[in-house]
Amino acid sequence: MVPDGLWEIARPLIPEQRRRPPGGGTQDTADETVFAAIVHVLVSGCVWRSLTPCFEVSKSTVHRRFPIWSRAGVLGRLHEAVLHRLDDAGLLGVSGVVLDTVHVRAKKGGEHTGSSPVDRGKPGSTMHVLSDANGLPVLVGVSAGNVHGSEGLKPMVEGHRTRHAPHRGRHFKPRRLHADKAYDRAELRRWLRGKRIGVRIARKGIEPGERLGRRRRVVERTMSWLSGYRRLSPRYERDPRNYPGFPGLAAALCCCKRLVRLTT
């Protein structure tokens, strides 16, 4: 389940484990084994206690290290590192980006959840996805299910600009942003123009939603890729510091698979 070369990118990002005192339990487990087990949980959607024994790793060890890595931003930085590899290979097209959302049901509730208007008021979260022109997820965010999708436009664009700032050696400023009618707000259009980003948002009552055409199909394919990782939906993690680790890892896997396929 772990694409070729992904662990080599992830290894330097993993924080060093604290040494246990003598006689303090079982022997430390290799980070590579734990990483593979976390990928298995993401792909299969199984709960931690149902982790298959073929990994030869304690379920509690995997469950303990995942929140540590997630809160440390390891999985988000892994996604960023894979994007940089794609950019070096000339496979990243961020001149025109596409923004969309998808609802994620949250069966156990928790922070950053709310009554979703698209799921009969059941608790859930909204996943915001910003993809490049080829459908690769370049940024993934999470908000409460009762927050309108348009509220995520500014944080997603600012997060994209901050994450790939020029002082970090990259500059991925989009020239155009494509979105559907849900983002048709005069305030957002003025804000994007102030950032010198072209606005490609369908107007309510004027332009049909199909005007997005190829761009719309691209981001819907991205959503389909992410939905294939069963641990993303439904959401089980109550702590908002833990759940974003799974979308970040799923985005890294999508990008790494594209990198492997197009460079081998």
N, C-alpha and C positions, 0 to 999 in steps of 0.2 A: 504493500500500500504506500510505502514511502518512495517517491520518485528518485531516480538516480541523481546523485549530487546534492539532494536537499539537505541531508545531514551534514555534509561538509560546509554548507552555508550556515547551518544552525549552530554548529559546534562552538564557534567563538562567541556566540551571543548568550550561551547558557551561563548563569551565575554559578560561581563555585559553591559547592555544598559544604556546609559546616561539618566538621569532623565530630563523630559521636564519641563519647567517653568510652573507655574500655568496659566491656561487659554490658553495653547499652543496647543490646538487641541484635538484629541480623546484620549481615555485612552490607555495605553500601552497594546499591544497584547502579550499573552503568547508565549514564544519561542517554546513550543511544537507545537502549532498550526501553527506557521510560518514554522517550520521544516516539518510538514506534507504537507503543501501547496507546498513547494519547491520539495518534493518528487513527488507530483502529477504532477507538471510541467515537471519534468524529465521523468516520466513514460509516460505521455500522449502526451508530445510534444507541449502542448498548449502555446500560448503566454501569457505574464503576464496579459494583459488586459482581457483575456478570462478565467481567473481563476474562477472556479465554486464557487458560493456564499455559498455552503454548509459548507465551512470552517469558515464562519463568521469572516473573516479577510480582511482588506483593501488590495486591489491589490498593491497600492503604498507602503504599509508597507512591504509586501513580497519582492517586487522588490527592496526596499531600503536595506533590511537586507541581501539579498543574496550576493551582492558584498562585503559587510562588512565581512561576514563570509568567503567568498571565498578568499579574499585578506589576511585575518588573518590566513589562512591555516587550518581553522576548519574542512573542509570536507576531506582534505588530512590526517589530524591527526585522523579523525574518521576511515578512511580506515585502517590506521596503527594500531589503537586500536583493530579493529575487527580481523586483522591478528594475533595480539598477543593472543587474545582469542582462535583462531584456533590452534595456536602453543601450548598453554597450554593444549589443548585437544588432542594433537598429530595428528591433521588433516591437517598439513601444510607440504608439501614435497618440500623443496627448494634445495635439494641436486642437482637436475637437473632441470634447468629452460628453458623455451622456449620463444623466442623473435620473434615478427612479427609486421606488420604494417597494417593499414587500412586507406583508404582515406575518408575524411569527406568534403563534399561540404560546402563552406562558401558563402552563397548568398549575405550577406551584406559586405563582405570583412573584412578589419581590419588588425591589426598586426598579425604576425605569420600565414599569408596566402600567397599563391602564385599560379601561373598558374600550374595546375596539369597535368603532362604528361599522366596520366591514365584517365583523364576526359575531353579530347578535349580542354585542356588549360584553363578550367574554374577555377576561384579562389577556393581554398580549403586549408585544413590543413591535416597533417598526424598525426594519432594517433598511438603512439608506445605502445605496450602492452607486458609486461613481466609476464608470468604466471608460476605457479609451475607445478609439474609433474601431478597434478590432474586437471589442467585447471583453478585454481583460480587466478585471476589477483592480482599480488603482487606489481606492479608498473605500472602507466599509465602516459605517457608524450605526449606533443603536440608540433609539429613543423610546419613550412610552407609546403604547398603542393608541392613546387618545390624543396624541399630538399630530396635527396636520402635517402631511409630507412636505409642504412648502417651507415649514419652519426649519427644515434641515438643510436648505440650500446654502445659506450663509456659512454655517459651521462646516459643511462638507467642502466648500470652495476654499475657505480660509485654512482648514486642516490640510487640504491638498497643497496649498501654496506654502504653508509653514513646514510641512513634512519634507518638501523637496525645495527648500530655500537655496538661493545661490551660494550662501556662505558654507553650505554643506556639500558643495561640489556639484550640485544638480540644479537645474532650473526647468521645471515642468509646467510653467504657466500656460493654461489653456487659452487659445485664441477664441474659441467658440464653446458655448454650452447648449446642449440640446436637452429639452425636457417637454413633458406633455402639459395639458391644460391645467393640471393641478397646481402648477407653478406660475400660472398667469396672474401676476400681481404687479401693479405699477411700481410699487416700492422695490421689488426684487429686480425689475428691469432697470431702474435707475441705479441701483447698487452695482449691478453687473457692469453697466456702462461706465460707472465711476472707476471700476477696476480695469477698464479697457478690455473687457471680455465680451465678445459678440453674443447677442441673445438670439437663440433659436427656440423659442417657446411658442407653441400653438396658442392662438387667441380664442378665448371662449366666445362662442356664437358667431365667429367670423371665419376661422380656419378649421377644417376637419382634423380630428386627431390623427388621421392617417397621413397627414402631411409630413410627419416625422419619418414615415416610410422605412427605409433601410436602417436608420438610426434606432428606431423603436424596436425593430427585430433584433438588433445587436444586443441591446440591454436586456431584452426578454430572454435571450439565449444565456446571458450572464447569470440572470436570476435562476434559470434552469440548472446551470452548472452548480451554483451554490446550494440549491434545494436538493441536489443529489447527495449532499452530506447530511445524513439523517439526524445528527446531533444538533443541527441548527434549529430544526423545527420538529416537535415543540421544544420550547426552552425549559430546561430543568433548573438551571442555576438561579438562585434567588439573588445572590450578591452581584451587583452590576460591575464589580471589578473583575469578576471571573468570566462571565459570559462572553464579553468581547474577544476573549482569547480564541474562541472557536471560530467566529467569522474571520478573524485575522489569519488563522491557520488555514482555513478553507480557501481564502483568497490566495495565500502563498502556494498552496497545492495546485490551484487552477493555473497560476502563472508559471510555476515550475514545469508542469506537464507541457504547456505550450513551448517553453524554452527547450526542453529535452526533445520534443517532436520536431522542432524547426532547426535545431543545430546539430542533429545527429543523422 
